[in-house]
Amino acid sequence: MSPKDASSFIAEVQRERGIPLNRAPVSNMDELLQVLADDEVGRFESATQLVAGKPGIEALTLHATIELAWSDDFTTFARILGELKKRADFEIKRLNTKRELSEALSEAEAKNLEQNQKNSAFDAKAKLAMEVLAGEHLKIAGGVVDQALRQFPKELMTYRVAAYLSLLSREWPNFDAAMAWFVDTETKDAGLVYLRALEALNRRRVPKQATLLFHESLRLNPKMVRAQAKLVLSEDGIDATYGEFENLRAVAPQHPMISILGPSIMSDYELTSSFRQAQAARQPPASLDSETPPQSPDPE
């Protein structure tokens, strides 16, 4: 699948499914910075037009940051779609196994099987499209970061985008070298703490540490939508996941993750809540005669 084909497929899905995506043009630098802070993927293309090809360290690093955030988001969406495909495939296997054991499927189960087969095929194609687009934006970002390294090799802004690029590319020695420029300041910078959180998730594979770091980046910058979106993936347990999903929906109701992952999270949460309620209803009632009988006096 080419990047052009991937973009066309995603655009078609957005139209058919009515997925809301703000595409308002970005007309000035204040809006560009706000678009990045709010993780408004639909406006990234317009944002790049303000800085792409412009001279200076600020233009180069902003262009790189947009492309890297774009790649970061598409990688996240691809991961989500991969998990949704696994769920669909599990249900397909379960129902096919039942049918192979000569157990007839009910009408509802037959419809469920058909729907999961469609879901699995869609998730696979959508995941591939997201991966293609993530790779395309990462490639563009790589070219811009190379320019920054050549033209401004002593600027901290250069190594911030170099660290982000190396992280997404999983080039860990380069990531370590870039982050070495921020030893004294990284714990106080929400963006750098976010990079450490991604490192914990993708390199260390320690979701609990990543969750703590995403929370810390939000403490430093409560409006960092990208960190809030990642918490939906890194949290453990449906209660915590649903809570972070609701937090994301409150601050960014049109974030693509709401449409992509929302139905699955809400379904899981409702099922878990129903199970707990049913389980609680089966518990024996507390005894009405709960008073402790009086003790006999000690013999003298």
C-alpha angles and dihedrals in degrees: 000000000000123000089250092053091046092052091048092050093050092047090051092050091050091053096045095046096038093235107179114233125167109229099169111148119259108230106173144021095261090057091047092055090047091050089054092047092049093044091231099176093181091063098046093093092056091044093056090057090066094058111017111116093004119132126244138059093271094055093045096049094043090051090049092047092053093049091046093048088049091052091044092053095046090049089053092049091049090052091051092049090050091056092047090052090053090054092050092047091051091053091046090053092048094051094042090051090052091050092047089055087063093255109138116231118236118239090258092050092049090053090046091052092050092048093049091050089054091045092051093051092047094046091051093051094043091048090052091049091051092048091050092051092044089054093047094053091044089054092051090048090051091058092049093047090050089056091050092050091051097044101034108025094156100048119107090215088063093056093046091063091038089057092049091048093049091047094053090042090049091231094147102180089054090046092052091048093051094046090051086076090066104046093124098043111029096094090058097047118084093205094052092045087053089055090051089051091053089048090054089050100043105026106026093030092216106137093182092058090045090052092052091049094047088052090050092051088052091049089055092043113016091187096060099120095180091061091048090052092051091053089064087063101038100047118101120229131022095264094057092040092051091047092054090045090056090048089053092047089052095054100032111020092171096049108132091235089067090063098036102044103014099088092051094048093046092048092050092047094048091048092049092047092049091050092051092049092049091047092049091050090057094055115105114254118258113266114261090211095065099138116118111245115245115265122239114253116257113259114254 
